[in-house]
Amino acid sequence: MSLKGKLVHELKMLGLITLYFAAWVGMILLLKKLLLAQYGIHFSGLALALIGTVLLAKVVLLMEHIPVGAWIRNQPAVVPVILRTFIYALGVLLALTIEKAFEERHQYGSFARALTQVCQHPEYPRVLFNTICVGLALLGFNILSVLRQHFGKKGLSRLFFARPEGQQEEAARTEA
């Protein structure tokens, strides 16, 4: 495959993965907005969420290229799905915790002190909520990756978007 072909393929994959995670992040934002609306709190974080979605998609795309060990390859598909989901979610938790500590560094006097105190911060449950939601999105993505490997490149699309064979023949007869 040429360099241009590889670039087009990577951009297409990044776009598809970004759309998948954008749907999940959109759902998270909707839940937050609805929950906070009960308390009369206005929430808007769409721009940051979109940037985070693209970053998450790129990181996941890169992580997909990291080979799993021989032990993992010899296990049922559920093992790499759970292991990758756990590792990715742990990375999300770490990144969000560092982000929260960076935001609160002035309150605690330094980044290092904020990092040690961030788990007691009143907004830390929000970090855990976001990690759980993104972790579920990652679980779904990892399951879809295994299904895509099993059914082939176009097989998963045919599974979800093609008519069942009996209905295809019936539709062809009614159109003729």
C-alpha positions as CSV (number, residue, x, y, z in Angstrom):
1,M,0.0,0.0,0.0
2,S,1.3,3.4,-0.9
3,L,2.0,6.2,1.6
4,K,-1.1,8.1,0.4
5,G,-3.2,4.9,0.7
6,K,-2.0,4.3,4.3
7,L,-2.7,7.9,5.2
8,V,-6.2,7.8,3.8
9,H,-6.8,4.5,5.6
10,E,-5.6,5.9,8.9
11,L,-7.7,9.1,8.5
12,K,-10.8,7.0,7.7
13,M,-10.2,4.8,10.8
14,L,-9.6,7.9,13.0
15,G,-12.9,9.3,11.7
16,L,-14.9,6.2,12.4
17,I,-13.4,5.7,15.8
18,T,-14.0,9.4,16.6
19,L,-17.7,9.1,15.5
20,Y,-18.0,6.0,17.8
21,F,-16.6,7.9,20.8
22,A,-18.4,11.1,19.9
23,A,-21.7,9.2,20.3
24,W,-20.6,8.0,23.8
25,V,-19.3,11.4,24.8
26,G,-22.5,13.0,23.5
27,M,-24.5,10.7,25.7
28,I,-22.3,11.5,28.7
29,L,-22.8,15.3,28.1
30,L,-26.5,14.8,27.8
31,L,-26.7,12.9,31.1
32,K,-24.6,15.6,32.8
33,K,-26.7,18.4,31.4
34,L,-30.0,16.7,32.4
35,L,-28.7,15.9,35.9
36,L,-27.3,19.4,36.5
37,A,-30.5,21.0,35.1
38,Q,-32.4,19.6,38.1
39,Y,-30.2,21.9,40.3
40,G,-30.4,24.9,38.0
41,I,-26.8,24.6,37.0
42,H,-25.9,25.5,33.4
43,F,-23.4,23.1,31.8
44,S,-21.5,23.4,28.6
45,G,-18.4,21.5,27.7
46,L,-19.0,20.6,24.1
47,A,-15.7,22.1,22.7
48,L,-13.5,20.3,25.3
49,A,-15.5,17.1,24.8
50,L,-14.9,17.2,21.1
51,I,-11.2,17.7,21.5
52,G,-11.1,14.9,24.1
53,T,-13.0,12.6,21.7
54,V,-10.5,13.1,18.9
55,L,-7.6,12.6,21.3
56,L,-9.2,9.4,22.8
57,A,-9.8,8.1,19.3
58,K,-6.2,8.7,18.2
59,V,-4.8,7.1,21.4
60,V,-7.1,4.0,20.9
61,L,-6.1,3.8,17.3
62,L,-2.4,3.8,18.3
63,M,-3.0,1.3,21.1
64,E,-4.7,-1.1,18.6
65,H,-1.3,-1.4,16.8
66,I,0.5,-2.6,20.0
67,P,0.7,-6.4,19.8
68,V,-0.5,-8.4,22.7
69,G,1.8,-11.1,24.1
70,A,1.8,-14.7,23.2
71,W,0.0,-15.7,26.4
72,I,-2.9,-13.3,25.5
73,R,-3.2,-14.6,21.9
74,N,-3.7,-18.1,23.2
75,Q,-6.7,-17.1,25.5
76,P,-10.4,-16.7,24.6
77,A,-11.3,-13.4,23.1
78,V,-12.8,-12.2,26.3
79,V,-9.4,-12.0,28.0
80,P,-7.8,-9.4,25.7
81,V,-11.1,-7.5,25.6
82,I,-11.1,-7.2,29.4
83,L,-7.4,-6.6,29.7
84,R,-7.3,-3.9,27.0
85,T,-10.4,-2.2,28.5
86,F,-8.9,-2.2,32.0
87,I,-5.5,-0.8,30.7
88,Y,-7.3,1.9,28.6
89,A,-9.7,2.8,31.4
90,L,-6.8,3.0,33.8
91,G,-5.0,5.4,31.4
92,V,-8.2,7.5,31.2
93,L,-8.4,7.7,35.1
94,L,-4.7,8.7,35.3
95,A,-5.1,11.4,32.6
96,L,-8.3,12.8,34.2
97,T,-6.7,12.7,37.7
98,I,-3.6,14.6,36.4
99,E,-5.9,17.1,34.7
100,K,-7.9,17.7,37.9
101,A,-4.6,18.1,39.9
102,F,-3.4,20.6,37.3
103,E,-6.6,22.6,37.6
104,E,-6.3,22.7,41.4
105,R,-2.5,23.3,41.7
106,H,-3.0,26.9,42.8
107,Q,-5.4,25.9,45.6
108,Y,-2.9,23.4,47.0
109,G,0.3,25.5,46.4
110,S,1.9,23.1,43.9
111,F,1.1,20.5,41.4
112,A,2.7,17.7,43.4
113,R,0.6,18.6,46.5
114,A,-2.5,18.9,44.4
115,L,-1.8,15.4,42.9
116,T,-1.6,13.9,46.4
117,Q,-4.8,15.6,47.5
118,V,-6.9,15.4,44.4
119,C,-8.7,12.2,45.4
120,Q,-10.3,14.0,48.3
121,H,-11.5,16.9,46.1
122,P,-15.3,17.4,46.1
123,E,-15.3,17.1,42.3
124,Y,-13.3,13.9,42.1
125,P,-16.5,11.8,41.8
126,R,-17.0,13.5,38.4
127,V,-13.6,12.1,37.4
128,L,-14.7,8.7,38.4
129,F,-18.1,9.1,36.6
130,N,-16.3,10.1,33.4
131,T,-13.8,7.2,33.7
132,I,-16.6,4.7,34.2
133,C,-18.5,6.1,31.2
134,V,-15.5,6.2,28.9
135,G,-14.5,2.7,30.2
136,L,-17.9,1.4,29.1
137,A,-17.3,3.0,25.7
138,L,-13.9,1.4,25.5
139,L,-15.4,-2.0,26.4
140,G,-17.8,-1.6,23.5
141,F,-15.0,-0.6,21.2
142,N,-12.9,-3.6,22.2
143,I,-15.8,-6.0,21.7
144,L,-16.5,-4.5,18.3
145,S,-12.8,-4.9,17.4
146,V,-12.9,-8.6,18.2
147,L,-16.1,-9.0,16.2
148,R,-14.5,-7.1,13.3
149,Q,-11.5,-9.5,13.4
150,H,-13.9,-12.5,13.5
151,F,-16.2,-11.4,10.7
152,G,-13.6,-9.7,8.5
153,K,-13.3,-6.1,7.2
154,K,-16.8,-5.8,5.7
155,G,-18.5,-8.7,7.7
156,L,-19.5,-6.6,10.7
157,S,-21.0,-3.9,8.4
158,R,-23.0,-6.6,6.5
159,L,-24.1,-8.1,9.9
160,F,-25.6,-4.8,11.0
161,F,-26.6,-3.0,7.8
162,A,-27.5,-5.7,5.2
163,R,-31.0,-7.2,5.0
164,P,-31.3,-10.9,6.0
165,E,-31.0,-13.1,2.9
166,G,-34.7,-14.1,2.8
167,Q,-35.7,-10.4,2.9
168,Q,-33.3,-9.5,0.1
169,E,-34.8,-12.1,-2.3
170,E,-38.4,-10.9,-1.3
171,A,-37.5,-7.3,-1.8
172,A,-36.0,-8.1,-5.3
173,R,-39.2,-9.9,-6.3
174,T,-41.5,-7.0,-5.2
175,E,-39.3,-4.4,-7.0
176,A,-39.4,-6.3,-10.3
